[in-house]
Amino acid sequence: MSEYQNDIQNLASLKARYGSGWDAISPESAARMRTQNRFRTGLDIARYTAAIMRADMANYDADSSKYTQSLGCWHGFIGQQKMISIKKHFGSTERRYLYLSGWMIAALRSEFGPLPDQSMHEKTAVPALIKELYTFLRQADARELGGLFRQLDAAQGDARAAIQNKIDNFTTHVVPIIADIDAGFGNAEATYLLAKQMIEAGACCIQLENQVSDEKQCGHQDGKVTVPHEDFLAKIRAVRYAFLELGVEDGVIVARTDSLGAGLTKQIAYSREPGDLGDQYNSFLDVEEVTPDALADGDVLIRREGKLLRPKRLPSNLFQFREGSGEARCVLDCITALQNGADLLWIETEKPHIAQIGGMVNEIRKVVPNAKLVYNNSPSFNWTLNFRQQVYDGMKDRGEDVSAYDRSHLMSAEYDDYPLARVADERIRTFQEDAARQAGIFHHLITLPTYHTAALSTDNLAKDYFGKQGMLGYVAGVQRKEIRQGIACVKHQNMSGSDLGDDHKDYFSGEAALKAGGKHNTMNQF
């Protein structure tokens, strides 16, 4: 017996227990409402999705072709439409997640208006967006199941059995969210408190970065400042305690290092003995050997191997790392994070170069063999130019003729049909598959794709609708395509919950229900 049928029987018994006062209650209607609301709380979602993510990680360890993917979504509707589309095109949500980007919250969800990615937005906006995303995904479940229930009522015989099978084996739109907590919005206690709210909203995976919280910068901008390892590890532990306190024992932590592009630190790490973590962190500082008579008032010194060393300090009061030490610092950051409770790594790079990423992962895996990455396929990269230049450089290294190309202008459309461009596009197409196999990337995400698609589609509509195309700009550019591509929200009344509301009115009021979806509803044209 299916869970749905079992619910009908149990609710019928419950109705009988409460007598005539429940005569108007339909056990089948109540069972349908239960089926349409599988997840009662955010913690139910976090536990369910954490188990999915852990299983996906194990499957990737066994077969690198089983990598996972996501797109960043800045509104519940965007996340909902993404998952509806995935189910429509692929029939499954397997290995497809959502990403919640701190950048997009700052740019699009703050009461201050658009902000740079510097943790200046309200931190409560992060759990609020997680809750919003899951509210919309749960509504997508309820909407699709509502349609199946209406089909069930109209069907007979084998057709009815087939629809019942779809209900009993329904694939939920609820999938894991990798949620960006930035640098924790404060100290370890602040990180713990925010992590709890994020988990309670449904997050099974939290991404934490090793920048200084009050100096945080976007990973693709300059001026990044990292913290000593012990400070970062305290925040990793804070997130783990939050998961454990709330009973999400499979919760996943992504430790992000910005060291590749971060040349500064706010602190000189505390060191107890040579070679400890603090000493290793300090070993990357840009220093000069000094003698006591060369000291100036206010100088900060460290002692190493019997020498007095003065770290280079900037007018900002920040200390500078040695140039060229970024990759070594990244490797140490990653090994340390995995050895102290992190599950996945995120290395923020300056370009999408598989050999560079793979080189660092190989070093990490010498110590932690199953190390794997979450990687940002960032819109901050010029993918076309980067890959065309990589192909150009490879051709030149092999002694091939590159005289037809100007390396500094390879972005030009004039090269689109050249062999070099076709090779570069093929490498972009297979980047995720290749990087999963060669560079240990378990999860590929694009942080800001729906920010850009919203801007692009709005630009096209505005150009046509306010120009000579007029209403045809909307009809040909939007509605006609929606109808022909089977976009769910072309029936926007249904998408907003109108039919769900009609179902409930029928449950609550029977024949007296005033429904919105009658014969005069213009959406019947679709």
N, C-alpha and C positions, 0 to 999 in steps of 0.2 A: 504494500500500500504506500502511495506517495505521501510526502509530508503534507501536501495540500489536502488530500482525502482524510488523512489522520486528523488534521485540524478541524475539518468539518464534523467528524464524529465526536471529538472531544468537546467542541463548542455546543453540539446538540445535547450532550450530556449535561454540560454546564447550564444550558437554557432550561432543561427539564428540572434541574435542581432548584432554580429560582422561581419556577411556577408561572402563573398567568401574567405576572407583571412583565415578563419577557416575551410575551406572545408575538409581538411585532418585530422581534429580533430574528434575523435570518442567519443561522450558523454558516451557510455558504458565503453570504456576503461578508461576514466577519472574517472568515478564513481567507477570502480574497484580499481583504485589507491587510491581513497579516503577511500574506505572501508578497504583497506589494511593498511591504515595509520590513524587509528581512533584517536590517541592521537597526537596532533600537538606539544605540548610543555611538559616539565617536570611538569609545574604547572597543566596542564590538568590531568596528571597522579596522582599527589599528591592529588588533590581534589577528583578524582574518587576513589583512594585507601583509602583515609581517611574515606570516607563514608562507604566503605566496612568494615573497621576495627571497626568503631563506631557501626555498625549494629551487627557485630560479638560479640562485648563486651556486648551489650544488650542481645543478645541471650544466651550468657554464664551466665549472671546474672539470667536468667530465667531457665536455664538448664545446669548444670555443665558438662554434657556429650558433650556439644558443644564447647569444647576447640579447640584452634588453634595450628598449628605446623609450624616449618620452619627448614631449614638447612642453615648453613653458606656457602656462595659462594664467591670465591675470583677472579672470572673472569666471564665476560658476558656469555661466552660459557657454563660454568658450570651451571649457573643459568638457561640458556635457555634449556639445556638438562634435567635439573631437572623438569622444568614445562612441557616440551613435554612428559616426562615419566609419570608425574602425570595425565595429560589429557588422555594418552593412557591407563593407568591401571585403572583409577577411573572415567573417563568421565567428571570430573569436577575439578576445582581448588578451590572449596569452602573450606574455613578455612585453606588454605595452603599458606604460605607466603615465602618470602626470608629473610634471615638474613645477614647483612653486618657486618663482624667482624673486629674491629680495630686490633686484634691480627694478622689476616691473611693479612691485608694491610701491617702491619709492617714487617711481615715475608716474604711476597711474592711480594709486589707491590712498595717497596721503591727504589728510585734511589741509595740509599746507600747500597743496598743489604739487605740480611736478618738481621732484627733487632728484639730485644725483644719487648714485648708489654709495652712500656714505653713512648708512644707519642713522639718518636723521628723522626718518618717518616713525610714526607711532608703532611700537613693537606689538601692541595688541592687534594691529592690522594683519599680522602674520597668522595667528590662530583663527582670526575672523575669516580670512580668505580660505583656509583649510576647511572650516565648517561650511562656508558658502559652496565650495567646490563639491563637497560630498552631499550637500542638500540638493544640488542640481543633478548629481549622478543618481541619487536615490529617486528623484522625481522621474528621471529617464527610465528607471526600472518600473516604477508605478505606471507610467504612461504606456510603455510597451506591453506590460502584463495586462493592463486594462483593455487594450486592443485585442489581446488573445482571449480574454474572458468574454468579450462581446462576440468574437468569432465562435467560441465554445457554445454560447447560448444559441447561436443560429445554426450550428452544425448537427449532423446526425451520423450514426454508424461509424464507418472507418474514418471519415473526416473528423468526427468528434474525437476519436481516439488519438489521431495524429496531433490535433491541437492540444489535447491533454498532455501528450508526451512533450510537446514544446514547453508547456508550463512547468511540468515536473523536472525538466532538464534545462531550465532557463539560465542563461549566462548573464550575470550581473554586469552593470556598467561600472561598478565600484572596483577600482584598481589601486595599487600602491601610489602614494604621493611621496616623492623625495622633496622635503621641505627645507628651505634655506633659512637658517637662523643667523646668518651673517657671522659676526664674531661673538655672538652671545648677548649683545646689548648691555654689557656691563661685566661685573666680576662673575665668578663661578656660581654664586648664589643666584644672581640675576639670570644666568644661563639656565640653571635648574628650574627656576620659577616659570620662565617662558617656555622651556621644553615641556613642562607639565601641561601647560595650556595647549600647546600644539598637539601633544599626544591625546589629550582629552577630546580635541576636535577631530582626531582621526589619523594623525600622522604616524606612520610606522617607521619612517626613515627620516633622520635629521642630519643635515649637512652643516658642519661647523668649520670655520676657517681660522687660521693661526695669525691673523692680523690683530693689531691693537684695536680694541673696541672703539675707543673714542678718536682714533685716527684712521678708521676704516675707509678704504677706497675700493672702487670697482677693480676686479682682477685684471682688467684690460686697460687700466689707466696708471699713470705714474704716481709716485709718492707713497707707495705702500710700505707699511712698517710692521714687522713681525714681532712676536713675543717669544721669550725663552720657552723651551720645551715644557718645563714644569708647569708654567702658567696654562699652556694649552692642554696638557694632560689633565689638569684639575677640572677643566671645562668638559673634556670628554667623560671623565668620571661623573660629573654632575648630570650629564645627559643620561648616562647609563643608570644612575640612581633613579632618575625620573621615570624611565621605562620600568624599572623593577618595582618601584613603589606603586605604579598603576597597573601592575600585572601584565604588562606587555613584554614578556620575557624574551621574545624573539626580535625585539626592536633593533633596528639597524642604524649604525652611526657611520657617516661619511666624514672622514678627516681630510680637509682641504688645505693644501699648502700653497701659499702665494710666494714662496721664497725665490722662485725662478726670476720673478720680476721685482721682488722687494729688495732694495739695496740698503734698507735702514732698519734700525732697532731703537726702541725707546729705552731699553734697559740693558745693562751688562748683567749677565746671568750670575746667580749665586753658585759658587763651586765649592765643594767640600774637599775634593781630592783630584789630582791630575787624572784626566781621562773620563771624568764623569760627564753627565749630560751638560751641566753648566759650563764646564771647561771646553767641551766640544763646540758648544754654541759660540763661546767667546773666541775660539780659535779662528773663526771666520772674520773677525773684526779687522778692519783696515787700521794697522797700528804702525808706530815708529818707535824704535828703541831710543830711550833718553837717559841722561845722567841727572843726578839730583840738582846740579848747578844750572841745568837748562830748563827747570820747571818754572811755570808761570802760576800766578795765583788762580785757584779754581781748577787747575788741571786734575783730571781723573786718570789714575794709573792702574794697570794690572801687572802682576808679576807672573812670568812663565819661564821655567827652566833657568831660573836665576837671573833673568833679565827684567828690567823695568820697561814697560811698554805703555805708550800713550795712545789710546784709541782716537781715531779722527772724529771730532765732535763738530757738528754743524751749528750755525747760528740758531737753528730751530731747537737746539739742545738734543738732537737725535744723533746717534752714533752710526757710522757708515761701515758696511761690510766690504771686504775686498772684491774688486771687480772680477768677474768670472767665477765666483764661488757659488752661484745660484744652483746649478745642478747638484753639486755635492750637498748643499744644504737641503734641497728637495728630497734627496735620497735619505738623508738622516731623519728629516721630519717624518717621512712615510714609515720608515722602519720603526721609529720610536712610537708613532701613533698606533700602528698595528700591534706592537708588543704591549701596549697599554690600553687595549679595549676597543679600538676602532675596528670596524668590519670592512670598510671599503675606503679607497683613496680617491682624491681629486687633486690632480696636478694642473694648475692653471698655467698654460703655455702661451707664448707670444705668436705662435703659428701652428697650424695643423700638420705637423710633420711626424709621420709614423716612426721613422728611424730615431728621431730625438726622444719621443715618448718611450719607445721600446727600449732604448738604451738605458734610461732611468729605471724602467720596470725590471729589466734584467738584473741590475744592481740590487734592487730591493728584494727580488726573488732569491738572491743568493742567501739571504737571511730568513725571509718569510716566503716559502715556495708558492703558496697559493694567493699571493697578493694580487689584487685586481682593482681596476679603476672605474670610477664614474668620470666621463669626459664631456666637456663642454664643446660641442660643435658650434662654436660661437658665431653669431652674426657680426661680431667685432672683427673677425678675420675677413679679409678680402679673398674669398676662396678661389675665385677665378684667377686672380693675379698670383696668389701663392702657388697654386698647382701648376700654372703655366711656367712660372719661374723655376719650379722644381724640375719640370720636364726639360726646360731649356738648359739648366745646369747639368743635368744628366747627359743630355746630348753633347754638350761641350766637353764634358769630362771624357766621353768616349771618342772624341775626335770627330764627331759628325758635323756637317755643315750647318751652321746656325746664322748664316749671313742674311737670310730672308727675314730675320726677326730683330726687333729692338727690345732688349730685355726690359728696359724701363717703361715701355709702352705696350706691354703684352695684354693689358686689359682692353685694348682697343677692339672694337667690333670688327675691324678689318681682318683680324686673325681668326674669327669664329669658325671659318671653314677650312683652316689650315690643319695639316696633320698634327702639329704640336697641340693645338687646342682640343682636337678630338681625343688625343691620348690623355690630356689633363682632365677632360670631362669624365672619361671612363674611370680615372683614378678617384675623382670626387664621388662618382656613383658607387664605387666599391669601397670607399674609405671606411665605412663602419665595419663591414665584413673583414677587410684587411687588418684594421687596427685591433679588432677583437682577437684575431688570430696571432698577430705579430707583436702587439703592444699591451696585451692583458686588459683590454677595455671591456668590462662586463656590461656597462650601461652607457649608451650614447644618448645625449640630450641636446636640444637646442634651447638655449635659455629664453630668447626673446622672439620666437617666430611669429606668434600671433599679434605682437605689437606691430611688426612690420606688415603682416598680411592685412591687418585692419587699416593701416595707413594706405597701403597700395590699393585696396579695393575701394576705399572711400575716395581716394584721388580719382580713380577711373569713373566712379559714379558721378562725382561732382563735375568733372570735365564734361561728361556727356549730358547729364540732366540739366545743368545750367547753361549748356551750349546749344548748338543747333539740333541735337538729337532730342531734346526735350523729354517727354514721357517715355519715348522709345529707349532712351538711355537706361531707364530703370527696367523696362519690360524686356528688352533684348539682352541687356548686360547682367540682369539679376534674375527676375522672375522666371523668364523662359528657361534659363539654365537650371534654376532650382527644380522646376517641374520635370524637365527632361533627365536630370541627374538623380532624381528621387531624393532631394534634400528634405529631411524631415520637417524643418521649420518653415517650409513653404506654407504648410498648414499652421500658421503661427498661433491661431486660437487653441488648437489641439496641443501645440508645444507648450503653451503657457499654462495648461492644466484645465482647460474648459471641459473637455470630455471626462476627465477625472472627477471634476466637480459635479457633472451631470450624474455620473454613477453614484456618487455619495448622496446626492439629492434623492435619487431613486431609492437608495437604502433607507434614508431617514424619513422620507415623506410619501413614498409610494406613488400612487396615481395623482396625488396633489402636488407633485414636484413641478416647479416651473423651470424647464430646462433651456439651455442656451443653444443646443445643437439640433434644433428642429429643422423643418423643411425650408424655413426662410433664412437659415444661416448661409451667408454668402460663401462661406468656406466650402460648401458642398460643390462649388464649381471646380474644385480641385480633385 
